[in-house]
Amino acid sequence: MSPTKRLGENEFIAMIATLFAIIALSIDAMLPALPQIASTLVADAPNRAQLVITSFVFGMGLGTLFVGPLSDAFGRRRTLLLGGVVYVIGALICFLAPSLETLLFARVIQGIGAAAPRIVGLAIVRDLYKGREMAKIMSVAMVIFMLVPAVAPLMGAAVIRFAGWREIFLCYVIFCGLAMAWFWRRQPETLPLDQRRPLAIATLFAAMKELTHHRIVVIATLVQSLTLGALFASLSSMQGVFDVRFDRADSFPMWFALIAVASMLGSVVNAKIVVSVGMRKVVFYTYSGFLTITLTLLVLIKLGMMPESLAFGAHILWSIALFSMMGLTMGNLTALSMEPVGHIAGLAASVMGAVSTVLAVLVAVPLGLAFDGTAEPLMLGITVLIAGCVGLMKLAPRQ
């Protein structure tokens, strides 16, 4: 029997954060494994191992295009649980993959399944909350969610040490299974039968066309694309930067944990100020501040004014600023884009998620593959992306 009693706010936030954490775990726990994957499957081109990250994200982008309409037609619960099954199948194929090509294919499948907790979870939040209250719920969930990147590389490194990189995928199966069991036992359906939209091509195209008529939806989606592109490019190159540039491969999981924990401050601050300041202002000033920091650091590096003794510390602080920027922007951008389209929340989340994720991968892959042993190509690329975010947010309509 399906549950019928609405969850309390605290348990609801924790459950949503756990569903979102499936995605973070699927990305960040793989970072320490990239050298081992490269040596095992693609020793002649080790930089290709980072495609394990972006292939998962690409699959998630593809999946988001279908998950929303399915949840609008058949309900949130069925769609999310089906996504969990697909995710587990992909993880098991990854565990058995004999080649990099098979691994990348299976990661795409895994990403398609991960689209369900991402998009359906967001649609459930939109079903129950609106406006700045929705932004507050998302921000608090992000605080919990940010704990996962802190421990995921440590978990990945521990699994590699005591078993091997393939066993990380078995951990994914266990974590996803527990999250889905929690959701199945506790979360009622949030989309009543009389509000469901039957699957029809004409209806889908009409709804997609409606999204383009809202300027804030278009702008927020493009800004999310650039922001996610910066994030995925950074994640793809981060292990290499710590290894090649700073010779700190062994301590990378610990430093990554420090960065993740410190950057939680962004979500904490956003939860405190977003209701009084407003989502648009928080997003604009966050991007402007991070752009200033990045440009200053790049100028110091290019002019040879950055002492080697301070270079690593400066890179850590810049990484914290980058991840903090995510906590101050992504939840607000999501709330801004979802506010005018609540009546088609599932489809809206799917289209915007698919577009932003696929565009982000297209941006992130060349930036990641441009890695030359230093962080400069990455920082230059991110400078361009965030400058684009600042320009787009100046065009956004006021709330």
Secondary structure, 3 states (H helix, E strand, C coil): CCCCCCCCHHHHHHHHHHHHHHHHHHHHCCHHHHHHHHHHHCCCCHHHHHHHHHHHHHHHHHHHHHHHHHHHHHCHHHHHHHHHHHHHHHHHHHHHCCCHHHHHHHHHHHHHHHHHHHHHHHHHHHHHCCHHHHHHHHHHHHHHHCHHHHHHHHHHHHHHHHCCCCHHHHHHHHHHHHHHHHHHHHCCCCCCHHHCCCCCHHHHHHHHHHHHCCHHHHHHHHHHHHHHHHHHHHHHHHHHHHHHHCCCCCCHHHHHHHHHHHHHHHHHHHHHHHHHHCHHHHHHHHHHHHHHHHHHHHHHHHCCCCCHHHHHHHHHHHHHHHHHHHHHHHHHHHHHHHHHHHHHHHHHHHHHHHHHHHHHHHHHHHHHHCCCCCCHHHHHHHHHHHHHHHHHHHCCCCC
